[in-house]
Each structure stands twice: as structure tokens, then as C-alpha cells.
Amino acid sequence: MESRAKHTLRVLRAQSGDRQALDDLLREVQGPLFRCIRAITAQRELAEDVLQDVLVILCRQLVWLREPRLFRAWSYRIASREALRRLGRERRVPLTEVGALERLPGVALPDPVRRDLAARLPALVAELTPACRPVLALHYLEELTLPEVADILGLPLGTVKSRLAYGLRLLRGRLQLGPPSGAAPQNPVNKE
């Protein structure tokens, strides 16, 4: 991992017109931003379109970034807002990629269970609120801290924590493999 000082210097060089530094910055951030946008939109083609728009925005607005050390958080904020704006405009209900479950930390399931959950995951995530999806994606898939997620989304930390807890509670309820033996099936959506 590159030192913060070198990264900040690259941002400063890009702000002063160094095209190679700008290319390096965009190349460095492109993959993580695509994963973030894809997690929010869960549609590859839409995510690719949004990423292109985000990279153009980054190029145009980089000179206005006052704190070069905050480039990463700033770029995630732009990407998540653009993805949510585009979803709202197109009124699409996103589905997630099947492999997202396996990227969550601590998920180690036997193969038959993993296949079953992977098959159900797109429908489960599609049922989460649009407010929960970016919080879960940024925190678990991009491994950002909750304060970083709050800063990126422009939300109070308490709101981010509550959206994370709500989203996880919904996912846990929906990921249950079935009711305990002898218990009646429950619908976790109707409990809240």
C-alpha cells in the first residue's frame, strides 16, 4: 500500500495539471469505485455507465478539492451519490451479484448451504431499502470504517449505524435456512 504522503503528493500534482499523476489516480481508484457502484446498483451495465460519469466528475472537480488527503473519501462520496441519483432517476430495483455473499467477512458456509444462499442472495438484497444497500456495500465490501461511510454518504454517524444494523437484521432474518424444527415459519419483513 502506498504511503499517505505519496498519495497526497500525487493528488497535489494532479491538481496542478500533471496528467500522468491524474491518470495514476484514476487508475488507482477505478476498481474500488466500480465495486462500490456495482454494489449499490447491482447492475453491471449501469455501474459501468455511472463509473464513467464519476471519473469525469472527478477530473473536473479535482481542482476544487481542498484537502488532498481526503481524495479517497471524496471520490467514494461522489460515486455513491451518483449511483443513488441514477437509481432514483431510472427507478430500478437492483439485484446483487451472486458472489457478494462470499466477500462478507467471516462467511464460511458448507458448499450446499453456500450455493443455496448464493442463489437466493440477489432477491434478498433487492428487498433491502436503497438506504441500507450503500452502507452495507461501503462497510463490508470496501472495508471502510463507519465514520468514513458517514462522511462519504454525508450522513450522521448514528444514521449510518442504524442503517447498517437495520440492513443486517433484515439480511439475517432472510438468510435463515428455515425455522427451527417444530416452529412455524416466520416472515421477518412483517415483524418490523
URRAVEN-V568026 format. One record per pair of residues at least 12 apart in sequence whose C-alpha atoms are under 6 Angstrom apart, sorted by sequence separation. I is the first residue (numbers start at 1). J is the second residue. D is the distance in Angstrom with one decimal. If there is no record, write none. Layout:
I;J;D / I;J;D
This chain:
173;188;5.5 / 98;118;5.3 / 54;79;5.8 / 96;122;4.8 / 95;122;4.9 / 95;126;5.1 / 132;163;5.3 / 94;126;5.7 / 132;167;5.4 / 104;140;6.0 / 37;83;6.0 / 15;63;5.0 / 42;94;5.1 / 41;94;5.3 / 42;95;5.0 / 42;96;4.4 / 11;68;5.8 / 8;68;5.5 / 8;69;5.1 / 77;152;4.0 / 76;152;5.9 / 77;153;5.6 / 73;152;5.7 / 40;133;5.9 / 40;134;5.4 / 39;137;5.7
